Every structure is written in structure tokens, then in C-alpha cells.
Amino acid sequence: MFDKDFRITGKHANYWKDLCELAGNVPDRKLHDNFKIFNAYIDAYIVCPLIGYQYNRKGVIDNSIINDAGMLAEVIGKRRQELKYVYQIIMMLDVDSEPDEDKRLYRAFKFAEETPEDKVLIEENMKIFNSYFLGGLEILHEEFVERCHDADDYLKQIYAYVKRFYDEQNGDAIREGINRYLD
């Protein structure tokens, strides 16, 4: 898990490029500035699944646009612990894909492919994780690429997005959920 190259295609590859600063990453859009909110693809790969989950949005690869983007296993490996942590959060909380709490906990901490069943479980879990990643890309693309046409738009949008996200969080509910797993 998180030890192989990762690549996506289609419109989500465009979204990933639009949101990340990389050497040679020239925006496809000529009409307006393209405001990058991540320094690198790996940063987006860590954050976007959480945003996708928070807003209950899963994406599906859409190859209506021909493009691709990806990361090497070496890049992923340097941030493996962060990725596993986000993966565990998603696996523990995603009731839609697994209603049984014990099974969610098992899948959150099952990393080794010791049996064929383990391999299938991890592959299915990674599909869930990556679908939330795609959903998070869609949300952030809508917020910061499609709605921002100049620096003022970008500053207003980033402020509004962070404030809205903060206001939507209920600290007591989050603490209760965490404590339920810790007790």
C-alpha cells in the first residue's frame, strides 16, 4: 500500500495539475490566472481524500479529456505515514462502504497482503480512498479554479472556503467520535 507509482487520467489529471505547483506545470487555461493551492501532487493526494469524505463526494475517472498525471513511488514513499493515517481515518469513518464498525476498524489497520482475501480487501479500500481523492479534487477545482479569475477572487474564495469549513466543523462531535474509538 502506497508503495507503487500512482497515475490518473482524464479530466481529474487536469484538475490535479490545475491545483498543484510543479516545475513546468503550465496552466491549460489562457483566460485567467490559475491559482495553485498545493506545492506538489503528493500534498493534494494527502488532503483531497479528507475533503472528498467531508463533503461526501466520490469521483469516478472521466476520460472525456485526454491527459494524465502521476507520482513516482519514491515520492509517495517519503510521505507514506501521512497517507496511511489519512487512509485509516477514511476507512474508519466511511459507514457508506462498510456499516459494521468492527469491519471498518479491521480494514483501517490491515496493511499486509498475507492472503488473497487481504489483497482483495486492500484493493477495494484503495478504490474507496482514491474515489474520495477524486471527489476532493473536484471540490477544490470548483472552488479555486473555476471561481477565481484574479488575485482578489482567489483571496476572497480562500477566506470564504476556510471560514465555511471551520464553521461546518462541530468540535464536540469530532471529539466524541475520536473518543469513541479510543475508549
N, C-alpha and C positions, 0 to 999 in steps of 0.2 A: 504494500500500500504506500502510495506516494514515493515510489522508487523507480518510476518509468517516465519517459518523455510524455508530455501531455499536449494534445493538439485539438483545436476545434476548427470548424469550417463554417462557411456561410455568413449570414448577417451577424451572428454573435462574434465571429472573428473581427468583423468591422467594429462592433461595439467595444470589444476588448481593446483594440488599437486606439479607438477614439478616446478612451478613458485613461490610457496609460502613456506616460512619457518614456520614450525609448529612443536611443540614437537611431536616426534615420526614419523615425515614425512620422511621416508627413501626413497631415490630415487629408482625408479624401474630399472634404467639403471645402469648396472655394468661396462660398458665400459669406461665411463668418468665421471668426476665430474658433478654434477648437480647444476648449479648456480641459486640461488633463487634471484628474483628481488623484491619480496614483503615480508613483515613481516608476513602478515596474509591474509586469504581468503578475508576478508572484504576490504582490500586495493585493491586487484585485482578487486573486484566487483565494486568498485568506478571508477577505472581508465580504465579498459578494454572496457567498452561501448564507451568511448570517442575515444579510439584508433580504435576500430571497425568502428565507424562512420567516423573518419578522413580518413581512408583508404577504406571506402565504402565496408566493409566486414561484412557480416552477417553469422553466423554459424547455423547449424542445428544439434541437438543431434545425435550422431553416436554411437550406442550401439554395434559396432563390437568388442569392448573390454568390458569386464565385470568389472566395477569399479563404485564407487560413491564417491561423496564428497559433503559437505554441511556446512551450518552455522545455528546456532540456532537463533530464533527470537530475543533473548536478545542481541546477538552480533550485529545484523542488526539494532536494535532499538537505540543502542548507536551512530550510525552513520547515522541515518535516514535523518537528514537535508542535509548532503552531498549527499546522494543518491537521495533525491528529487531534489536537484539542478542539478545534472547530468541528471536525468530523464527529467527535464524541458528543459535543453539545447537540448537533443536528440529530444524531442517531437516538439520543436520549429523549429529545423533545418532540420528535415527529410522530405524533399519535396517528396521523392520517395513514402512514405507511405501515405502522405496527401498533395496534391498540393495546397489546399486552405489555405492561410495564417491565416485567422480568425479561421478556424477549428483547425489548428496547435496550435494557441495560446490558444484556449479553452481547448484542450486536455492536454496542458502543465500544466495548473493550476487547472484541475479538479481532486481532490483527493478523495472526499467523494462519496460513493456509495449510493446516495439518491434514485435512481430509478433503475429498472432492466437494462435500457439502459446505465446508468452510469457504472454499474458493467461490462457490456459487453465492453464498451469503455476502461475502465481501464485494463481489462484482455488483450484486443488486444494491448494496449500500452505497457504493461509489456512484451508481447511476442516480440514486436519490440525491447524494451530495452534489453531483455535477448539475443536476436539474435545478437545484436551488442556486448554484453558481450562475447558471444561465439566466434565471429569473432575476437575480440581483443585478446582473449586467444590464438587463432590460430596464429595470427601475432607474438605475443610475444614469443610463444613456438618456432616458426620457427627461430626467431631472436636469442634467448638466450639459448635454449636447444639444438636444432638441429645443430646449427652452432658453438657452443662453446665446445671445448674439454679440455681446460686447462685455467688457470687464465689469461694468455696472450690473448687468444682468447676472453675471456669474457671482458677484459678491452678494447680491440680494438673494439669489437662489440658494447659495451655500448657507447663508444665515437662516433662511426660512426652512430649509431642509433639516438642519441640525436642531433648530428650535422645535420643529414639528416632531422629530424623532425623540427628543428629550421629553416633550410634553406627553407623547404616547406611552412612554415608559412609566410603569407603576412600580416604584422601588419596593414597596411592601410585597407585592405579588411575586416579583422576581426573587426576593429573599426567601419567601415561603417555599417557592419551587425548588430553590437550591437546597434549603434546609431539609426538605422532604427527602431528597436523595442522600443527604449526608447523615441523617438520623438512622 
